[in-house]
Amino acid sequence: MNGDEIVSVNRDDNVLVSHHTYKVEEFLHELRHKIHGERMKKWCKTGVDCQVLTPTQGWRKGKVKIVLEFCPDETESPLDSVRQEINE
């Protein structure tokens, strides 16, 4: 997500920022105040070493990182642009 995009979440799900509608850059700014310097780099860029226990696979080693990602409810199709041209 870009820093100037606006996020609005349910009040009950809100974390870090005192209001429920904010720019992505505001959320990341507050996150930086909670996680400083090298820890921020590890958690958001390179990831932190961890192990994950999956019932069918046992323990697996890897990294965990914090990511702010938008997943739209509707799926976008590569054919959307073609459909739009046909409808014009």
All heavy atoms as an XYZ file, in Angstrom:
720
protein
N       0.846     -1.177      0.000
C       0.000      0.000      0.000
C       0.886      1.233      0.000
O       1.968      1.231      0.581
C      -0.904      0.005      1.221
C      -1.901     -1.140      1.260
S      -3.039     -1.040      2.656
C      -4.058      0.318      2.113
N       0.402      2.289     -0.620
C       1.126      3.556     -0.635
C       0.856      4.324      0.651
O      -0.217      4.209      1.239
C       0.686      4.406     -1.829
C       1.049      3.770     -3.142
O       2.109      3.173     -3.280
N       0.172      3.879     -4.112
N       1.810      5.136      1.055
C       1.689      5.892      2.291
C       0.539      6.869      2.326
O       0.036      7.218      3.390
N       0.087      7.346      1.144
C      -0.986      8.332      1.127
C      -2.374      7.719      0.986
O      -3.371      8.423      0.964
C      -0.753      9.358      0.008
C      -0.724      8.731     -1.374
O      -0.613      7.498     -1.481
O      -0.800      9.497     -2.353
N      -2.474      6.385      0.924
C      -3.778      5.738      0.874
C      -4.433      5.794      2.253
O      -3.752      5.820      3.274
C      -3.644      4.291      0.397
C      -3.248      4.206     -1.071
C      -3.115      2.783     -1.556
O      -2.269      2.056     -1.013
O      -3.857      2.424     -2.474
N      -5.750      5.819      2.265
C      -6.517      5.928      3.504
C      -7.079      4.559      3.879
O      -7.620      3.855      3.037
C      -7.690      6.925      3.348
C      -7.195      8.287      2.876
C      -8.494      7.019      4.641
C      -6.335      9.019      3.868
N      -6.959      4.211      5.144
C      -7.490      2.957      5.685
C      -8.550      3.309      6.723
O      -8.345      4.189      7.548
C      -6.369      2.125      6.355
C      -6.934      0.888      7.013
C      -5.292      1.770      5.359
N      -9.678      2.614      6.662
C     -10.714      2.765      7.681
C     -11.074      1.377      8.169
O     -11.460      0.520      7.382
C     -11.941      3.470      7.104
O     -12.917      3.625      8.106
N     -10.921      1.136      9.471
C     -11.209     -0.167     10.062
C     -12.314     -0.019     11.103
O     -12.607      1.081     11.563
C      -9.946     -0.795     10.716
C      -8.860     -1.035      9.696
C      -9.420      0.086     11.838
N     -12.928     -1.133     11.470
C     -13.924     -1.109     12.545
C     -13.260     -0.608     13.820
O     -12.112     -0.949     14.104
C     -14.496     -2.508     12.784
C     -15.308     -2.999     11.624
O     -15.931     -2.218     10.916
N     -15.293     -4.303     11.411
N     -13.976      0.161     14.584
C     -13.422      0.710     15.825
C     -12.903     -0.385     16.755
O     -11.889     -0.222     17.406
C     -14.457      1.563     16.545
C     -14.805      2.830     15.810
C     -15.843      3.655     16.557
N     -16.416      4.683     15.719
C     -15.856      5.856     15.469
N     -14.671      6.127     15.962
N     -16.460      6.733     14.700
N     -13.583     -1.514     16.809
C     -13.168     -2.613     17.683
C     -11.857     -3.253     17.242
O     -11.153     -3.856     18.048
C     -14.254     -3.688     17.745
C     -15.504     -3.192     18.437
O     -15.435     -2.207     19.196
O     -16.576     -3.804     18.218
N     -11.536     -3.152     15.954
C     -10.323     -3.766     15.418
C      -9.149     -2.803     15.367
O      -8.048     -3.173     14.957
C     -10.585     -4.302     14.000
C     -11.575     -5.445     14.011
O     -11.567     -6.216     14.985
O     -12.349     -5.561     13.049
N      -9.352     -1.564     15.761
C      -8.322     -0.538     15.656
C      -7.163     -0.784     16.622
O      -7.378     -1.144     17.776
C      -8.946      0.836     15.944
C      -8.025      1.955     15.603
O      -7.282      1.865     14.630
N      -8.052      3.004     16.394
N      -5.938     -0.641     16.109
C      -4.732     -0.740     16.929
C      -3.780      0.378     16.548
O      -3.845      0.910     15.453
C      -4.014     -2.103     16.749
C      -4.877     -3.244     17.254
C      -3.626     -2.334     15.307
N      -2.917      0.758     17.462
C      -1.836      1.726     17.270
C      -2.293      3.167     17.142
O      -1.733      4.043     17.773
C      -0.962      1.373     16.054
C      -0.129      0.110     16.142
C       0.650     -0.083     14.853
C       0.835      0.154     17.307
N      -3.280      3.472     16.302
C      -3.708      4.844     16.046
C      -4.981      5.097     16.849
O      -5.832      4.217     16.976
C      -3.963      5.057     14.531
C      -4.354      6.487     14.235
C      -2.716      4.675     13.728
N      -5.130      6.328     17.385
C      -6.258      6.604     18.276
C      -7.601      6.717     17.557
O      -8.638      6.700     18.191
C      -5.988      7.891     19.060
O      -5.845      8.985     18.167
N      -7.614      6.833     16.247
C      -8.853      6.902     15.482
C      -8.883      5.774     14.447
O      -7.865      5.160     14.178
C      -9.009      8.270     14.805
C      -7.729      8.793     14.217
N      -6.757      9.401     14.980
C      -7.243      8.756     12.962
C      -5.727      9.730     14.208
N      -6.000      9.353     12.979
N     -10.041      5.510     13.876
C     -10.173      4.310     13.038
C      -9.997      4.571     11.542
O     -10.022      3.640     10.746
C     -11.496      3.602     13.322
C     -12.696      4.362     12.862
N     -13.327      4.081     11.680
C     -13.357      5.395     13.419
C     -14.340      4.924     11.531
N     -14.370      5.714     12.577
N      -9.828      5.822     11.126
C      -9.560      6.152      9.722
C      -8.260      6.939      9.675
O      -8.125      7.966     10.346
C     -10.707      6.977      9.117
O     -11.912      6.215      9.224
C     -10.453      7.302      7.660
N      -7.297      6.451      8.885
C      -5.981      7.072      8.869
C      -5.231      6.715      7.596
O      -5.566      5.752      6.906
C      -5.154      6.635     10.087
C      -5.271      5.162     10.388
C      -4.501      4.220      9.707
C      -6.166      4.703     11.342
C      -4.621      2.870      9.972
C      -6.288      3.348     11.605
C      -5.515      2.442     10.917
O      -5.638      1.101     11.168
N      -4.207      7.510      7.290
C      -3.331      7.214      6.157
C      -2.407      6.064      6.533
O      -2.050      5.894      7.702
C      -2.473      8.422      5.778
C      -3.212      9.514      5.059
C      -2.231     10.590      4.622
C      -2.896     11.629      3.773
N      -1.920     12.628      3.309
N      -1.999      5.300      5.534
C      -1.058      4.208      5.756
C       0.212      4.743      6.411
O       0.739      4.136      7.340
C      -0.729      3.496      4.421
C       0.428      2.530      4.581
C      -1.965      2.774      3.905
N       0.688      5.911      5.954
C       1.919      6.470      6.533
C       1.755      6.782      8.016
O       2.696      6.662      8.791
C       2.372      7.713      5.761
C       1.437      8.882      5.848
C       1.816     10.029      4.929
O       2.633      9.850      4.013
O       1.279     11.127      5.150
N       0.544      7.151      8.443
C       0.288      7.414      9.863
C       0.375      6.115     10.666
O       0.969      6.081     11.749
C      -1.090      8.050     10.029
C      -1.409      8.471     11.435
C      -2.750      9.163     11.553
O      -3.504      9.248     10.557
O      -3.053      9.601     12.675
N      -0.196      5.035     10.139
C      -0.117      3.735     10.790
C       1.342      3.298     10.922
O       1.797      2.872     11.981
C      -0.917      2.703      9.993
C      -0.878      1.324     10.580
C      -1.775      0.949     11.553
C       0.063      0.401     10.157
C      -1.746     -0.331     12.099
C       0.104     -0.878     10.689
C      -0.809     -1.242     11.669
N       2.112      3.413      9.818
C       3.518      3.006      9.840
C       4.336      3.878     10.786
O       5.243      3.392     11.455
C       4.091      3.049      8.420
C       3.462      2.044      7.446
C       4.009      2.266      6.047
C       3.660      0.616      7.902
N       3.999      5.164     10.863
C       4.681      6.075     11.798
C       4.468      5.612     13.247
O       5.418      5.547     14.029
C       4.151      7.496     11.603
C       4.698      8.484     12.565
N       5.968      9.000     12.454
C       4.160      9.031     13.678
C       6.177      9.834     13.456
N       5.103      9.867     14.218
N       3.230      5.269     13.582
C       2.936      4.786     14.930
C       3.624      3.453     15.195
O       4.119      3.208     16.293
C       1.428      4.664     15.143
C       0.714      5.982     15.209
C       1.211      6.872     16.344
O       1.451      6.360     17.460
O       1.364      8.082     16.109
N       3.685      2.606     14.187
C       4.373      1.327     14.329
C       5.855      1.552     14.627
O       6.437      0.886     15.482
C       4.197      0.483     13.056
C       4.821     -0.898     13.067
C       4.184     -1.767     14.150
C       4.669     -1.552     11.698
N       6.462      2.520     13.939
C       7.885      2.833     14.170
C       8.138      3.309     15.599
O       9.209      3.095     16.142
C       8.362      3.889     13.174
C       8.619      3.329     11.810
C       9.229      4.377     10.875
N       8.867      4.050      9.521
C       7.938      4.648      8.795
N       7.269      5.663      9.286
N       7.672      4.248      7.581
N       7.140      3.995     16.204
C       7.295      4.440     17.588
C       7.238      3.272     18.567
O       7.803      3.334     19.649
C       6.223      5.475     17.943
C       6.577      6.839     17.491
N       6.398      7.262     16.199
C       7.126      7.877     18.157
C       6.798      8.496     16.091
N       7.257      8.906     17.262
N       6.545      2.211     18.185
C       6.444      1.032     19.043
C       7.622      0.086     18.842
O       8.055     -0.566     19.775
C       5.134      0.273     18.776
C       3.904      1.083     18.986
C       3.672      1.370     20.447
C       2.383      2.149     20.615
N       2.214      2.699     21.930
N       8.092     -0.002     17.610
C       9.224     -0.879     17.278
C      10.313      0.008     16.682
O      10.137      0.549     15.598
C       8.815     -1.974     16.266
C       7.605     -2.750     16.759
C       9.985     -2.908     15.997
C       7.049     -3.723     15.745
N      11.434      0.149     17.373
C      12.467      1.102     16.980
C      13.632      0.464     16.229
O      13.913     -0.724     16.396
C      13.039      1.795     18.225
C      12.012      2.481     19.060
N      11.406      3.639     18.681
C      11.472      2.152     20.253
C      10.542      4.011     19.607
N      10.561      3.117     20.581
N      14.303      1.302     15.434
C      15.593      0.995     14.830
C      15.740     -0.363     14.179
O      15.018     -0.733     13.270
N      16.720     -1.111     14.675
C      17.062     -2.406     14.093
C      15.916     -3.405     14.215
O      15.693     -4.215     13.326
C      18.328     -2.953     14.765
C      18.948     -4.121     14.053
C      19.410     -3.802     12.627
O      19.810     -2.657     12.364
O      19.359     -4.705     11.788
N      15.160     -3.323     15.304
C      14.006     -4.215     15.464
C      12.968     -3.952     14.381
O      12.368     -4.883     13.849
C      13.366     -4.044     16.831
C      14.081     -4.778     17.903
C      13.239     -4.829     19.136
N      13.852     -5.705     20.111
C      13.628     -5.628     21.378
N      12.798     -4.718     21.845
N      14.213     -6.462     22.208
N      12.740     -2.679     14.052
C      11.787     -2.331     12.997
C      12.243     -2.930     11.672
O      11.448     -3.501     10.934
C      11.655     -0.813     12.884
C      10.714     -0.356     11.813
S       9.012     -0.767     12.233
C       8.158      0.193     11.029
N      13.535     -2.794     11.384
C      14.086     -3.338     10.138
C      13.879     -4.850     10.089
O      13.449     -5.392      9.076
C      15.566     -2.997     10.015
C      16.205     -3.499      8.755
C      17.673     -3.129      8.703
C      18.345     -3.740      7.496
N      19.776     -3.509      7.500
N      14.150     -5.522     11.199
C      13.997     -6.978     11.236
C      12.541     -7.383     11.058
O      12.230     -8.255     10.261
C      14.553     -7.539     12.542
C      16.067     -7.564     12.607
C      16.563     -8.061     13.934
C      16.451     -9.564     14.002
N      17.058    -10.114     15.236
N      11.626     -6.755     11.805
C      10.222     -7.154     11.775
C       9.540     -6.803     10.454
O       8.608     -7.499     10.039
C       9.447     -6.514     12.928
C       9.508     -7.326     14.173
C      10.340     -7.132     15.240
C       8.724     -8.477     14.492
N      10.112     -8.096     16.195
C       9.118     -8.931     15.761
C       7.717     -9.164     13.827
C       8.544    -10.035     16.369
C       7.143    -10.283     14.433
C       7.560    -10.691     15.690
N       9.964     -5.724      9.790
C       9.253     -5.267      8.593
C      10.010     -5.501      7.284
O       9.397     -5.480      6.221
C       8.922     -3.788      8.728
S       7.768     -3.462     10.071
N      11.304     -5.702      7.326
C      12.082     -5.856      6.084
C      12.615     -7.272      5.916
O      12.266     -7.963      4.971
C      13.251     -4.864      6.067
C      12.859     -3.415      6.158
C      12.396     -2.889      4.853
C      12.150     -1.398      4.988
N      11.270     -0.869      4.022
N      13.480     -7.684      6.824
C      14.154     -8.978      6.662
C      13.404    -10.130      7.318
O      13.571    -11.272      6.922
C      15.578     -8.932      7.240
O      15.505     -8.583      8.613
C      16.435     -7.917      6.510
N      12.603     -9.826      8.306
C      11.872    -10.864      9.030
C      12.645    -11.334     10.249
O      13.846    -11.140     10.362
N      11.928    -11.929     11.176
C      12.486    -12.420     12.429
C      12.457    -13.948     12.392
O      11.442    -14.548     12.038
C      11.662    -11.897     13.624
C      12.177    -12.462     14.928
C      11.680    -10.374     13.662
N      13.578    -14.572     12.729
C      13.645    -16.035     12.740
C      12.570    -16.596     13.659
O      12.317    -16.056     14.748
C      15.017    -16.520     13.214
C      16.112    -16.225     12.208
O      15.805    -16.141     11.004
O      17.273    -16.081     12.628
N      11.933    -17.664     13.215
C      10.887    -18.291     14.022
C      10.734    -19.750     13.616
O      11.386    -20.219     12.686
C       9.557    -17.561     13.832
S       8.806    -17.844     12.225
N       9.876    -20.420     14.334
C       9.462    -21.774     13.991
C       7.941    -21.801     14.005
O       7.316    -21.165     14.841
C      10.010    -22.791     14.985
C      11.511    -22.924     14.955
C      11.988    -24.013     15.908
O      11.327    -25.025     16.089
N      13.143    -23.789     16.500
N       7.365    -22.540     13.073
C       5.912    -22.668     12.985
C       5.567    -24.145     13.089
O       6.173    -24.981     12.419
C       5.395    -22.081     11.647
C       3.924    -22.384     11.457
C       5.648    -20.588     11.589
N       4.598    -24.440     13.937
C       4.147    -25.816     14.109
C       2.871    -26.021     13.297
O       1.861    -25.371     13.529
C       3.880    -26.121     15.579
C       3.357    -27.517     15.896
C       4.344    -28.590     15.443
C       3.057    -27.639     17.382
N       2.940    -26.899     12.315
C       1.794    -27.260     11.490
C       1.451    -28.710     11.796
O       2.351    -29.558     11.759
C       2.149    -27.101      9.994
O       2.615    -25.767      9.774
C       0.954    -27.358      9.113
N       0.186    -29.002     12.100
C      -0.157    -30.371     12.491
C       0.314    -31.454     11.515
O       0.765    -32.498     11.937
C      -1.690    -30.338     12.563
C      -2.008    -28.930     12.872
C      -0.962    -28.114     12.156
N       0.242    -31.200     10.234
C       0.605    -32.243      9.261
C       2.081    -32.228      8.874
O       2.562    -33.171      8.270
C      -0.227    -32.085      7.976
O       0.017    -30.785      7.417
C      -1.699    -32.260      8.267
N       2.824    -31.156      9.230
C       4.216    -31.042      8.808
C       5.210    -30.916      9.955
O       6.400    -30.863      9.722
C       4.385    -29.836      7.874
C       3.590    -29.968      6.600
C       3.726    -28.742      5.716
O       4.195    -27.702      6.146
N       3.318    -28.871      4.470
N       4.741    -30.823     11.179
C       5.653    -30.633     12.309
C       6.207    -29.218     12.340
O       5.657    -28.299     11.762
N       7.321    -29.072     13.048
C       7.969    -27.760     13.176
C       8.733    -27.421     11.902
O       9.456    -28.247     11.371
C       8.931    -27.755     14.351
C       8.253    -27.679     15.672
C       8.026    -28.715     16.532
C       7.717    -26.520     16.289
N       7.365    -28.265     17.641
C       7.167    -26.910     17.526
C       7.624    -25.182     15.924
C       6.551    -26.031     18.390
C       7.014    -24.297     16.787
C       6.481    -24.719     18.008
N       8.556    -26.175     11.437
C       9.306    -25.677     10.281
C       9.955    -24.361     10.655
O       9.336    -23.522     11.309
C       8.391    -25.455      9.080
C       7.779    -26.748      8.574
C       6.913    -26.544      7.354
N       5.832    -25.601      7.650
C       5.275    -24.787      6.752
N       5.676    -24.789      5.515
N       4.292    -23.983      7.096
N      11.218    -24.177     10.252
C      11.937    -22.932     10.524
C      11.711    -21.963      9.373
O      11.543    -22.354      8.228
C      13.430    -23.200     10.692
C      13.744    -23.976     11.944
C      15.231    -24.141     12.124
C      15.509    -24.898     13.416
N      16.932    -25.010     13.688
N      11.718    -20.677      9.708
C      11.534    -19.640      8.698
C      11.608    -18.270      9.333
O      12.256    -18.091     10.361
N      10.941    -17.321      8.726
C      10.910    -15.952      9.226
C       9.468    -15.464      9.256
O       8.642    -15.888      8.459
C      11.741    -15.030      8.333
C      13.219    -15.342      8.364
C      14.010    -14.235      7.695
C      15.484    -14.543      7.685
N      16.122    -14.438      8.973
N       9.187    -14.557     10.175
C       7.896    -13.891     10.250
C       8.159    -12.394     10.119
O       9.166    -11.892     10.615
C       7.157    -14.235     11.565
C       7.900    -13.745     12.779
C       5.747    -13.701     11.556
N       7.293    -11.680      9.376
C       7.448    -10.232      9.256
C       6.089     -9.549      9.227
O       5.082    -10.166      8.890
C       8.284     -9.834      8.054
C       7.867    -10.365      6.722
C       8.666     -9.739      5.583
C       9.753    -10.613      5.077
N      10.310    -10.174      3.802
N       6.107     -8.290      9.604
C       4.896     -7.476      9.621
C       4.727     -6.849      8.247
O       5.633     -6.209      7.729
C       4.986     -6.365     10.695
C       5.082     -6.991     12.082
C       3.794     -5.432     10.596
C       5.376     -6.003     13.183
N       3.525     -7.032      7.665
C       3.218     -6.484      6.350
C       1.821     -5.873      6.400
O       0.901     -6.480      6.964
C       3.250     -7.590      5.267
C       2.857     -7.046      3.917
C       4.611     -8.240      5.205
N       1.660     -4.692      5.824
C       0.345     -4.074      5.698
C      -0.086     -4.270      4.254
O       0.500     -3.713      3.336
C       0.408     -2.586      6.060
C      -0.914     -1.844      6.115
C      -1.840     -2.475      7.152
C      -0.689     -0.389      6.438
N      -1.090     -5.114      4.049
C      -1.500     -5.501      2.709
C      -3.008     -5.319      2.570
O      -3.769     -5.656      3.471
C      -1.134     -6.969      2.470
C      -1.573     -7.519      1.152
C      -1.234     -9.004      1.006
O      -0.752     -9.615      1.970
O      -1.476     -9.533     -0.072
N      -3.444     -4.796      1.433
C      -4.867     -4.647      1.140
C      -5.302     -5.788      0.239
O      -4.683     -6.047     -0.790
C      -5.141     -3.306      0.454
C      -6.557     -3.163     -0.004
C      -7.584     -3.088      0.907
C      -6.860     -3.113     -1.353
C      -8.899     -2.972      0.487
C      -8.169     -2.988     -1.784
C      -9.191     -2.909     -0.863
N      -6.362     -6.479      0.640
C      -6.921     -7.583     -0.144
C      -8.364     -7.224     -0.469
O      -9.229     -7.320      0.400
C      -6.869     -8.888      0.646
S      -5.219     -9.350      1.174
N      -8.646     -6.786     -1.710
C     -10.009     -6.359     -2.042
C     -11.000     -7.515     -1.973
O     -10.644     -8.665     -2.233
C      -9.881     -5.835     -3.475
C      -8.645     -6.452     -4.020
C      -7.739     -6.722     -2.841
N     -12.249     -7.187     -1.608
C     -13.301     -8.194     -1.548
C     -13.591     -8.769     -2.929
O     -13.825     -9.952     -3.081
C     -14.593     -7.616     -0.968
C     -14.476     -7.384      0.531
O     -13.579     -7.985      1.159
O     -15.278     -6.602      1.058
N     -13.586     -7.900     -3.942
C     -13.837     -8.380     -5.297
C     -12.499     -8.711     -5.956
O     -11.494     -8.073     -5.703
C     -14.587     -7.340     -6.136
C     -13.827     -6.066     -6.451
C     -13.757     -5.036     -5.319
O     -14.510     -5.137     -4.350
O     -12.916     -4.125     -5.435
N     -12.505     -9.721     -6.769
C     -11.278    -10.105     -7.457
C     -11.189     -9.373     -8.780
O     -12.195     -9.147     -9.453
C     -11.216    -11.628     -7.712
O     -12.355    -11.997     -8.479
C     -11.199    -12.402     -6.413
N      -9.980     -8.985     -9.148
C      -9.750     -8.319    -10.417
C      -9.314     -9.358    -11.437
O      -8.505    -10.223    -11.145
C      -8.685     -7.238    -10.252
C      -9.118     -6.122     -9.320
C      -8.042     -5.075     -9.137
O      -7.132     -4.997     -9.981
O      -8.103     -4.342     -8.153
N      -9.856     -9.254    -12.626
C      -9.537    -10.200    -13.684
C      -8.709     -9.505    -14.755
O      -8.939     -8.336    -15.057
C     -10.840    -10.732    -14.297
O     -10.566    -11.413    -15.500
N      -7.760    -10.203    -15.366
C      -7.008     -9.609    -16.471
C      -7.919     -9.274    -17.650
O      -7.569     -8.477    -18.508
C      -5.996    -10.681    -16.853
C      -6.225    -11.840    -15.984
C      -7.316    -11.542    -15.030
N      -9.111     -9.847    -17.669
C     -10.045     -9.576    -18.759
C     -10.907     -8.341    -18.512
O     -11.666     -7.933    -19.392
C     -10.950    -10.798    -18.976
C     -10.235    -12.098    -19.356
C     -11.232    -13.233    -19.430
C      -9.499    -11.933    -20.666
N     -10.808     -7.722    -17.334
C     -11.629     -6.557    -17.017
C     -11.446     -5.437    -18.033
O     -12.415     -4.802    -18.442
C     -11.330     -6.042    -15.607
C     -11.928     -6.944    -14.542
O     -12.779     -7.795    -14.879
O     -11.537     -6.796    -13.367
N     -10.208     -5.173    -18.454
C      -9.967     -4.092    -19.413
C     -10.588     -4.419    -20.768
O     -11.136     -3.546    -21.448
C      -8.471     -3.810    -19.557
O      -7.798     -4.964    -20.009
N     -10.540     -5.681    -21.175
C     -11.154     -6.105    -22.435
C     -12.670     -5.936    -22.352
O     -13.305     -5.421    -23.278
C     -10.782     -7.564    -22.764
C     -11.526     -8.040    -24.008
C      -9.283     -7.708    -22.935
N     -13.264     -6.346    -21.244
C     -14.713     -6.204    -21.062
C     -15.128     -4.741    -21.108
O     -16.165     -4.398    -21.669
C     -15.133     -6.825    -19.733
C     -15.105     -8.329    -19.723
C     -15.661     -8.896    -18.408
N     -15.355    -10.289    -18.305
C     -14.510    -10.821    -17.439
N     -13.904    -10.079    -16.547
N     -14.285    -12.124    -17.440
N     -14.315     -3.886    -20.500
C     -14.626     -2.465    -20.487
C     -14.596     -1.885    -21.900
O     -15.466     -1.114    -22.275
C     -13.635     -1.709    -19.599
C     -13.949     -0.240    -19.450
C     -12.991      0.444    -18.505
O     -12.096     -0.163    -17.951
N     -13.198      1.731    -18.329
N     -13.611     -2.283    -22.712
C     -13.535     -1.814    -24.103
C     -14.744     -2.278    -24.907
O     -15.291     -1.534    -25.720
C     -12.253     -2.318    -24.749
C     -11.005     -1.618    -24.273
C      -9.745     -2.164    -24.914
O      -9.829     -2.752    -26.012
O      -8.664     -1.977    -24.322
N     -15.181     -3.497    -24.692
C     -16.330     -4.047    -25.423
C     -17.608     -3.283    -25.063
O     -18.441     -2.988    -25.915
C     -16.501     -5.562    -25.141
C     -15.343     -6.312    -25.758
C     -17.841     -6.072    -25.656
C     -15.274     -7.777    -25.362
N     -17.740     -2.919    -23.796
C     -18.950     -2.243    -23.322
C     -19.006     -0.766    -23.708
O     -20.045     -0.147    -23.554
C     -19.096     -2.396    -21.817
C     -19.405     -3.820    -21.415
O     -20.022     -4.557    -22.160
N     -18.957     -4.215    -20.240
N     -17.916     -0.200    -24.185
C     -17.909      1.233    -24.527
C     -18.512      1.519    -25.859
O     -18.723      0.857    -26.729
C     -16.467      1.767    -24.497
C     -15.950      1.845    -23.102
C     -14.506      2.360    -23.057
O     -13.856      2.539    -24.094
O     -14.045      2.597    -21.940
